[in-house]
Amino acid sequence: MSASQIPPATAVPGDDVPTLLVKIFGKDRPGITAGLFDTLAAYSVDVVDIEQVVTRGRITLCALVTSPSPAQGTTGSSEGDLRATVHSWAESLNLQAEIISGRGDNRPRGTGRSHVTVLGHPLTAETAAAIAAAITASGGNIDRIFRLAKYPVTAVEFAVSGAATEALRTVLAPEAAQLGVDIAVVAAGLQRRAQRLVVMDVDSTLIQDEVIELFAAHAGCEAEVAEVTAAAMRGELDFEQSLHARVELLGGLDESVVEAVRKEVRLTPGARTLVRTLKRLGYQVGVVSGGFTQVTDALKEELGLDFASANTLEIVDGKLTGRVTGDIVDRAGKARLLREFAQQAGVPLAQTVAIGDGANDLDMLNTAGLGVAFNAKPVVREAAHTAVNVPFLDTVLYLLGITREEVEAADTHVG
């Protein structure tokens, strides 16, 4: 059909145009949707909206269509015929049908649209009720609910309109803490699907370990390193001071310990799945770390990461000197590197995702379009855009609207 042949747009009826909501319920089987619309086609109706859900083998199919015009040559309306025909067709398949008369299309959704993702293990009815009530109390309306995953956690997404994203996040954050679930609130729109760069912290995020503690174990100075870390946590030392103090304790170690530490590093559950899926979807993935390039470079190669940056342990004559070389990757450095990676990737900062667990990740989390606190300290959870508190890194995929089924489908293809 050429452009000149396209008829004027009439698919969206005005508020005064009669419409019918046709609802079909029953046991799902192939051909139900085609059968319903074959039945409706005899009455030359226009389709305004369609919604279909299948839950545990039971189908709910809704079709909003224009009301048929009165049959020519009769005093009655063909709407009655349509109703009778649809009911007869449904009964022949042991289905139930309900037809509701009305006018116009669905009412316009309220301004302010968000995706509310809930991660529960398990997700209880009490939790679902509390979340729905909180959304309503905030002035929001739940337009649609969709399950993203059933394992390793249950992930459900609520499409909400009528409430500002930030206001909704403020209302739901205390609910999440009280209910013991994770609730992420992100703005709806094309930008969510346009996010194309994910940058992660390494220690206690991409991996389960703190790399400097692994080195300290080989040097026999675990207690001393832990004390310096505690001093930094108390605010007595900044990150750079604490890094130099801890690395100094490693002086004299043979460089062979680097390979030993690499072998001891344990990826966080779901880390491989997260990176593999993101790469298959066309994302670029990077890591920034207050740890050491001797480990992050190996992770970059192993996982096929696009970017990696960390501090570098100085090695002279086969021994660790107890010093680091180059610029220090600290809290401000992580945010700076996120900006650099985004520029190299050609991705606006608004379309980036950052993941981390510690206070030194906060600048990075707040610089990214979406900052995710992963099993983080309370101060980080409170400051980040959203938090995940389950031990599976790939649950971050659900915050991006990626379903478990899509992850598994991608895994059936190589490359």
C-alpha positions as CSV (number, residue, x, y, z in Angstrom):
1,M,0.0,0.0,0.0
2,S,1.4,3.4,-1.0
3,A,1.3,6.4,1.3
4,S,-1.5,7.9,-0.8
5,Q,-3.6,4.8,-0.2
6,I,-3.3,4.8,3.6
7,P,-6.7,5.7,5.0
8,P,-7.1,8.5,7.6
9,A,-6.4,7.4,11.1
10,T,-9.6,6.1,12.7
11,A,-8.3,3.4,15.0
12,V,-8.5,5.5,18.1
13,P,-12.2,6.3,18.9
14,G,-13.4,9.4,20.6
15,D,-15.1,9.3,24.0
16,D,-18.5,9.2,22.4
17,V,-17.9,6.2,20.1
18,P,-19.6,3.0,21.3
19,T,-17.1,0.2,22.1
20,L,-17.3,-3.4,23.4
21,L,-14.9,-5.0,25.8
22,V,-14.8,-8.7,24.9
23,K,-13.3,-10.9,27.7
24,I,-12.5,-14.6,27.2
25,F,-11.5,-16.9,30.1
26,G,-10.6,-20.6,30.3
27,K,-8.1,-23.3,29.6
28,D,-5.4,-22.2,27.2
29,R,-4.8,-24.0,23.9
30,P,-3.5,-23.0,20.5
31,G,-6.0,-21.1,18.2
32,I,-8.1,-19.2,20.8
33,T,-6.9,-15.8,19.9
34,A,-7.2,-16.5,16.1
35,G,-10.7,-18.0,16.7
36,L,-12.0,-15.0,18.6
37,F,-10.9,-12.5,16.0
38,D,-12.2,-14.7,13.2
39,T,-15.6,-14.5,15.0
40,L,-15.4,-10.7,15.4
41,A,-14.2,-10.2,11.8
42,A,-17.7,-11.1,10.6
43,Y,-19.0,-7.9,12.1
44,S,-16.4,-5.5,10.6
45,V,-15.3,-4.1,13.9
46,D,-12.0,-2.2,14.5
47,V,-9.6,-3.4,17.1
48,V,-8.8,-0.7,19.6
49,D,-6.8,-2.6,22.2
50,I,-5.8,-6.2,23.0
51,E,-4.4,-7.8,26.2
52,Q,-3.7,-11.5,26.8
53,V,-2.3,-13.2,29.9
54,V,-1.7,-16.9,30.5
55,T,-1.3,-18.0,34.1
56,R,-0.8,-21.7,34.9
57,G,-2.4,-22.8,31.7
58,R,-5.5,-20.5,32.0
59,I,-6.0,-17.7,29.5
60,T,-7.5,-14.3,30.0
61,L,-7.9,-12.6,26.6
62,C,-9.4,-9.1,26.4
63,A,-10.2,-7.3,23.2
64,L,-11.6,-3.7,23.0
65,V,-13.4,-3.2,19.7
66,T,-15.7,-0.7,18.1
67,S,-19.4,-1.6,18.4
68,P,-20.7,-3.0,15.1
69,S,-23.1,-0.8,13.0
70,P,-26.8,-1.8,12.9
71,A,-27.4,-4.4,10.3
72,Q,-28.8,-3.0,7.1
73,G,-32.5,-3.7,6.4
74,T,-33.2,-4.5,10.0
75,T,-34.5,-2.4,13.0
76,G,-32.3,-4.1,15.5
77,S,-28.5,-3.8,16.1
78,S,-26.0,-6.4,15.0
79,E,-24.4,-6.0,18.4
80,G,-26.9,-8.5,19.7
81,D,-25.8,-10.9,17.0
82,L,-22.2,-10.4,17.8
83,R,-22.8,-11.1,21.5
84,A,-24.7,-14.3,20.7
85,T,-22.1,-15.5,18.2
86,V,-19.2,-14.8,20.6
87,H,-20.9,-16.7,23.4
88,S,-21.7,-19.6,21.1
89,W,-18.1,-19.8,19.9
90,A,-16.8,-19.7,23.5
91,E,-19.1,-22.4,24.7
92,S,-18.1,-24.6,21.9
93,L,-14.5,-24.5,23.3
94,N,-15.6,-24.7,27.0
95,L,-14.6,-21.1,27.5
96,Q,-16.4,-18.3,29.3
97,A,-17.2,-15.0,27.6
98,E,-18.1,-11.6,29.0
99,I,-19.0,-8.6,26.8
100,I,-19.3,-5.1,28.3
101,S,-20.6,-2.1,26.5
102,G,-19.1,1.3,26.9
103,R,-17.7,4.3,25.0
104,G,-14.3,5.3,23.8
105,D,-10.9,3.9,24.5
106,N,-9.1,3.3,27.8
107,R,-8.9,6.4,30.0
108,P,-5.5,8.2,29.5
109,R,-2.8,7.2,31.9
110,G,-1.7,9.7,34.5
111,T,1.5,11.6,34.0
112,G,4.6,10.3,35.6
113,R,5.3,6.7,34.6
114,S,7.6,4.3,36.4
115,H,8.6,0.6,36.5
116,V,8.5,-0.8,40.0
117,T,10.5,-4.0,40.2
118,V,10.0,-6.2,43.2
119,L,12.5,-9.0,44.1
120,G,11.3,-11.5,46.7
121,H,12.6,-14.8,48.0
122,P,9.8,-15.6,48.4
123,L,7.3,-13.0,47.4
124,T,4.4,-13.3,49.7
125,A,0.8,-12.2,49.3
126,E,1.3,-9.8,52.3
127,T,4.2,-8.2,50.5
128,A,2.2,-7.8,47.3
129,A,-0.7,-6.2,49.1
130,A,1.5,-3.8,51.0
131,I,3.3,-2.7,47.8
132,A,0.1,-2.2,45.9
133,A,-1.4,-0.2,48.8
134,A,1.7,2.0,49.0
135,I,1.5,2.7,45.3
136,T,-2.1,3.7,45.6
137,A,-1.4,5.9,48.6
138,S,1.2,7.7,46.6
139,G,-1.3,8.6,44.0
140,G,-0.1,6.0,41.5
141,N,-2.2,3.6,39.5
142,I,-1.0,0.1,38.6
143,D,-1.5,-0.2,34.8
144,R,0.0,-3.6,34.4
145,I,1.8,-6.4,36.3
146,F,4.3,-8.8,34.7
147,R,6.5,-11.6,36.1
148,L,10.1,-11.2,35.1
149,A,11.5,-14.3,36.8
150,K,10.6,-17.1,39.1
151,Y,14.1,-18.1,40.1
152,P,16.6,-17.6,41.7
153,V,14.2,-15.0,43.1
154,T,10.7,-14.1,42.2
155,A,10.8,-10.8,40.2
156,V,7.6,-8.9,39.4
157,E,7.3,-5.6,37.6
158,F,4.5,-3.1,38.2
159,A,3.9,-0.5,35.5
160,V,2.7,2.5,37.4
161,S,1.4,5.9,36.2
162,G,0.2,9.0,38.0
163,A,3.1,9.4,40.4
164,A,6.5,10.9,40.0
165,T,9.4,8.4,40.0
166,E,11.3,10.1,42.8
167,A,8.2,10.4,45.0
168,L,7.3,6.8,44.4
169,R,10.8,5.7,45.3
170,T,10.6,7.7,48.5
171,V,7.3,6.0,49.5
172,L,8.4,2.5,48.6
173,A,12.0,2.5,50.1
174,P,10.8,2.1,53.7
175,E,8.2,-0.5,52.6
176,A,11.1,-2.6,51.1
177,A,13.1,-2.4,54.3
178,Q,10.1,-3.3,56.5
179,L,9.0,-6.2,54.2
180,G,12.5,-7.6,53.6
181,V,12.3,-7.4,49.8
182,D,14.1,-5.3,47.2
183,I,12.1,-2.7,45.4
184,A,13.6,-0.8,42.5
185,V,11.8,2.2,41.0
186,V,13.0,3.5,37.6
187,A,11.5,6.0,35.2
188,A,9.6,4.5,32.2
189,G,10.4,5.4,28.7
190,L,12.9,4.7,25.9
191,Q,15.8,5.7,28.0
192,R,15.5,2.5,30.1
193,R,16.0,0.3,27.1
194,A,18.7,2.7,25.7
195,Q,21.1,2.1,28.6
196,R,24.2,0.6,26.9
197,L,27.1,0.8,29.4
198,V,27.3,-1.0,32.7
199,V,30.2,-0.3,35.1
200,M,30.8,-2.3,38.2
201,D,32.9,-2.2,41.3
202,V,35.0,-5.4,41.8
203,D,35.5,-6.3,45.4
204,S,32.3,-7.6,47.1
205,T,30.4,-6.8,43.9
206,L,31.7,-8.6,40.8
207,I,33.7,-10.9,43.1
208,Q,32.9,-12.2,46.6
209,D,36.3,-11.3,48.0
210,E,38.4,-8.2,49.0
211,V,41.5,-8.6,47.0
212,I,43.8,-6.9,49.4
213,E,42.8,-9.3,52.1
214,L,43.7,-12.2,49.8
215,F,47.2,-10.7,49.4
216,A,47.4,-10.0,53.2
217,A,46.7,-13.6,53.9
218,H,49.8,-14.6,51.9
219,A,51.8,-11.9,53.7
220,G,50.6,-13.0,57.2
221,C,49.3,-9.5,57.9
222,E,45.5,-9.9,57.8
223,A,45.0,-8.4,61.3
224,E,47.0,-5.3,60.4
225,V,45.3,-4.8,57.1
226,A,41.9,-5.2,58.9
227,E,42.9,-2.5,61.4
228,V,43.8,0.0,58.7
229,T,40.5,-0.7,57.0
230,A,38.6,-0.2,60.2
231,A,40.5,3.1,60.7
232,A,39.4,4.2,57.3
233,M,35.8,3.2,58.0
234,R,36.0,5.4,61.2
235,G,37.0,8.3,59.1
236,E,40.5,8.5,60.5
237,L,42.1,7.8,57.1
238,D,40.9,8.6,53.6
239,F,40.9,6.0,50.9
240,E,44.3,6.9,49.5
241,Q,46.0,7.0,52.9
242,S,44.5,3.6,53.8
243,L,45.4,2.1,50.5
244,H,49.1,3.2,50.9
245,A,49.1,1.9,54.5
246,R,47.7,-1.5,53.6
247,V,49.9,-2.0,50.5
248,E,53.0,-1.1,52.4
249,L,52.3,-4.2,54.5
250,L,52.6,-6.3,51.4
251,G,56.2,-5.3,50.7
252,G,58.6,-8.1,50.1
253,L,56.0,-10.6,48.8
254,D,57.2,-12.7,45.8
255,E,55.4,-11.8,42.6
256,S,54.3,-15.4,42.3
257,V,51.6,-14.6,44.9
258,V,49.8,-12.6,42.2
259,E,48.9,-15.8,40.3
260,A,47.9,-17.5,43.6
261,V,45.5,-14.7,44.4
262,R,44.0,-14.8,40.9
263,K,43.1,-18.4,41.4
264,E,41.6,-17.7,44.8
265,V,39.2,-15.0,43.5
266,R,35.6,-16.2,43.5
267,L,33.1,-14.6,41.2
268,T,29.8,-13.5,42.7
269,P,26.9,-15.9,41.9
270,G,25.3,-14.7,38.7
271,A,28.3,-12.6,37.6
272,R,29.0,-14.6,34.5
273,T,25.3,-14.6,33.5
274,L,25.1,-10.9,34.0
275,V,28.1,-10.1,31.8
276,R,27.3,-12.7,29.2
277,T,23.7,-11.5,28.8
278,L,24.6,-7.8,28.7
279,K,27.3,-8.5,26.0
280,R,24.8,-10.5,23.9
281,L,22.3,-7.6,24.1
282,G,24.9,-5.2,22.8
283,Y,25.9,-3.5,26.1
284,Q,29.5,-2.5,26.9
285,V,30.7,-3.6,30.3
286,G,33.5,-2.4,32.5
287,V,34.9,-2.5,36.0
288,V,36.6,0.0,38.2
289,S,38.3,-1.0,41.4
290,G,40.2,0.3,44.4
291,G,42.0,-3.1,44.1
292,F,44.7,-4.0,41.7
293,T,45.2,-4.3,37.9
294,Q,47.0,-7.6,38.5
295,V,43.5,-9.0,39.2
296,T,41.2,-6.8,37.2
297,D,43.2,-7.4,34.0
298,A,42.7,-11.1,34.4
299,L,39.0,-10.6,35.0
300,K,38.7,-8.5,31.9
301,E,40.2,-11.2,29.8
302,E,38.2,-14.0,31.4
303,L,34.8,-12.3,31.1
304,G,35.4,-10.4,27.9
305,L,34.9,-7.0,29.5
306,D,35.3,-3.8,27.5
307,F,36.9,-1.6,30.2
308,A,38.9,-2.2,33.3
309,S,40.8,0.2,35.6
310,A,42.3,-0.2,39.0
311,N,45.4,0.6,41.1
312,T,48.7,-1.2,40.1
313,L,51.0,-2.9,42.6
314,E,54.6,-2.0,42.0
315,I,56.8,-5.0,41.4
316,V,60.6,-4.7,41.2
317,D,63.0,-7.6,40.8
318,G,60.2,-10.1,41.3
319,K,59.1,-8.7,44.6
320,L,56.1,-6.4,45.6
321,T,57.6,-3.1,46.8
322,G,54.8,-2.2,49.0
323,R,53.8,0.7,46.8
324,V,51.3,1.4,44.0
325,T,52.1,3.2,40.7
326,G,50.0,5.7,38.7
327,D,46.9,7.5,39.6
328,I,44.9,6.2,42.6
329,V,41.4,4.9,41.8
330,D,39.5,6.3,44.7
331,R,35.9,7.5,45.2
332,A,36.3,10.4,42.9
333,G,38.4,8.4,40.5
334,K,35.6,5.8,40.0
335,A,33.2,8.5,38.9
336,R,35.9,10.0,36.6
337,L,36.5,6.6,35.0
338,L,32.7,6.1,34.5
339,R,32.7,9.3,32.5
340,E,35.7,8.3,30.5
341,F,34.3,4.9,29.7
342,A,31.0,6.5,28.6
343,Q,32.9,8.9,26.4
344,Q,34.9,6.1,24.8
345,A,31.8,4.0,24.4
346,G,29.8,6.9,22.9
347,V,27.1,6.5,25.5
348,P,25.5,9.5,27.3
349,L,25.9,9.3,31.1
350,A,22.1,9.2,31.4
351,Q,22.2,5.8,29.6
352,T,24.8,4.2,32.0
353,V,24.3,1.9,34.9
354,A,26.8,1.6,37.8
355,I,26.8,-1.1,40.5
356,G,28.7,-1.0,43.7
357,D,28.6,-1.8,47.5
358,G,30.8,0.7,49.3
359,A,31.0,4.4,50.2
360,N,33.8,4.8,47.7
361,D,31.3,3.8,45.0
362,L,28.8,6.6,45.8
363,D,30.1,9.2,43.4
364,M,30.0,6.7,40.6
365,L,26.5,5.5,41.5
366,N,25.2,9.0,41.6
367,T,26.9,9.9,38.3
368,A,25.3,7.1,36.4
369,G,21.8,7.2,34.9
370,L,21.0,4.3,37.2
371,G,23.0,3.6,40.4
372,V,22.5,0.1,41.9
373,A,23.7,-0.6,45.5
374,F,24.5,-4.3,45.6
375,N,24.4,-5.9,49.0
376,A,25.7,-2.5,50.2
377,K,26.3,-0.6,53.4
378,P,23.2,1.2,54.7
379,V,24.6,4.6,53.8
380,V,25.1,3.4,50.2
381,R,21.6,1.9,49.9
382,E,20.0,5.1,51.1
383,A,22.0,7.2,48.6
384,A,21.7,5.0,45.5
385,H,18.9,5.1,43.0
386,T,18.0,1.5,43.9
387,A,19.3,-1.4,45.9
388,V,19.6,-5.2,45.5
389,N,20.1,-7.3,48.6
390,V,20.0,-10.8,47.3
391,P,23.3,-12.6,46.6
392,F,22.8,-13.0,42.8
393,L,24.4,-10.4,40.6
394,D,22.3,-11.3,37.6
395,T,19.2,-10.0,39.3
396,V,20.3,-6.6,38.1
397,L,19.1,-7.7,34.7
398,Y,15.5,-7.6,36.0
399,L,15.9,-3.9,36.9
400,L,16.6,-3.3,33.2
401,G,13.4,-5.1,32.2
402,I,15.2,-8.2,31.0
403,T,13.2,-11.4,31.8
404,R,14.6,-14.8,32.9
405,E,13.1,-16.3,29.8
406,E,15.1,-13.8,27.6
407,V,18.3,-14.8,29.5
408,E,17.7,-18.5,29.0
409,A,16.8,-17.9,25.3
410,A,20.1,-16.0,24.8
411,D,22.0,-18.9,26.4
412,T,20.7,-21.3,23.8
413,H,22.7,-19.5,21.2
414,V,26.4,-19.5,21.0
415,G,28.2,-16.2,20.6
